[in-house]
Amino acid sequence: MINSTADTSSEPEVPPDTRLGRFLWNCRYHPKRELWFAWWVMVVFYQLYGVLFFLVTRVQPPPSPAWDTPMIVQWFDDRHHGLLAGFGIVFLISGMCAPMNALLAYSMRRMSVSRVFAYSYLIMYSLSAIPGMLVMAIAMTVGALRPDRDPELIRWLYDFAFLSFSGTMGVFLVGSVVWLVAILLDKNNVFPKWFAYLGLCNALTEVVVAPAWIFQRGAFAWNGAIAWWINMVVFVTYTAVFIVLLRRMIEREDFGTGPLPDLPDKDETVPAGSVGALR
Amino acid sequence: MLWALPAIVIIWVSAFLLFPGFVHPMSPTMSAEEVAAFYRDETARIRYSMILFNWFGVGLIPTVILLAMQVRRMAHRTPILSYCLIACAGGPPTLFLIANMFWLLGSFRPERAPELTQLLNDLAWVTFTVLVPYLVAQCLVLALAIYWDRQDEPVFRTWVAHFNLLIAVALAPAAFGAVAFTGPFAWDGVLSYWVKNIAIAVWIVVMGVVLGQTIRRRRVETTVAA
């Protein structure tokens, strides 16, 4: 889009025939390599995120804020190695958020709207990973670090971790709104308008989670039916939908500035260098 | 902007030497009483060094933004990779400032209960040790951007990409700085402390020089063109 100049002429015009050859060709020469790179990083990140939070560290689904201190200490003891090693991997990989947020910002850049949207979203979501994920990981790590620590301090770390995770709201709330307003204003058809309303649902999850700062029991507590379960369903749906829609955006991308063209029918699509080949 | 970098480096090095827990990094095996005694005995140096770090901890952001601007000049079709660098720029300083705050809090009332001082000290050291994710991502993205910059006069030479990959590898083990109290992965260990921090220092110096050369070359080109 900006620097479409000067790819040197030595590049092979046609990808080689073998699977690996085609993959390597795509990595080096595919015109949409940057977009596919960011898209794949996003997909892998969400897979790892699920595995790490639900299976390795087992901090999700969250335990109850109403537990008494010995149970909380027991909870940390049960997960000691999982927490330390799992969050080690989280610390290693959370930089993967950067290409993901860059791709979402690019989607706004491709719209007919002002660049304010792309840059605001980029900064907000880059910031969001720190209170929303890394601070939680740090608090959990410190909680697991010394099992012989004063139980009341372990309980404080437990609250700190879960509340920073669930209770970081504004960046996601305003960030989702920035994206959905951009989608509604956009005349380039980068996303279908209905996706904006799904974005609104996602923004609302950040509103209904606010009582988690107040209640220790019930539907609004951080492990409650509303503040966790419904929110998680909305978030997972939203994420799955935008992963698919971003993939379609990349397939439709023509590096122009006008409306994104629609995809040709499935049968006519040229497979050269599309996702299939990248796999 | 780049001229600020040497000044920042000098301030960081002095603050590093001033903080009593860095030259011989504090061990995670210290007992709560030992940690509390350390904060009581060294209160002044902890405060002054950390105030210095608090002032200048964000000093790296302009450098990363300069890199993002160079990436923008590369032969790419989208601004995604420079967006990635912008997305990474704020992360490490923010995490460092959180650690910095815990150290300062620890030294604010050194007479508090030793367990509390130990908690603040643990939070500070864990945050400081594991602040690598954005640095790793920024090195990898930069390396990828350079590999993809296929034009007659690439913005950076290929060795800069290899160098960034190497730094990313050197930084990675620090993410696991909390899994062990002793050995190379411990937060005062060879990998999590020395390799990581030396890698950051080397990266700053090398990338500072590379950026300086690139910007100067660019300036000559534009003058000639004009």
Interface residues (C-beta under 8 A of the other chain):
Chain A: M1 I2 N3 S4 T5 A6 D7 T8 E11 R28 P31 K32 R33 E34 L35 F37 A38 L84 A85 F87 G88 I89 F91 L92 I93 S94 G95 M96 C97 A98 P99 N101 A102 L103 A105 Y106 R109 A118 L122 I123 Y125 S126 L127 A129 I130 L134 V135 A137 I138 A139 T141 V142 A144 L145 R146 R149 D150 L153 L157 F255
Chain B: P28 R72 R73 M74 A75 H76 R77 T78 P79 I80 L81 Y83 C84 L85 I86 A87 C88 G90 G91 T94 L95 I98 E115 L116 Q118 L119 D122 L123 V126 T127 V130 V132 P133 Y134 L135 V136 A137 Q138 L140 V141 L144 W148 R150 Q151 D152 A172 A175 F176 G177 A178 V179
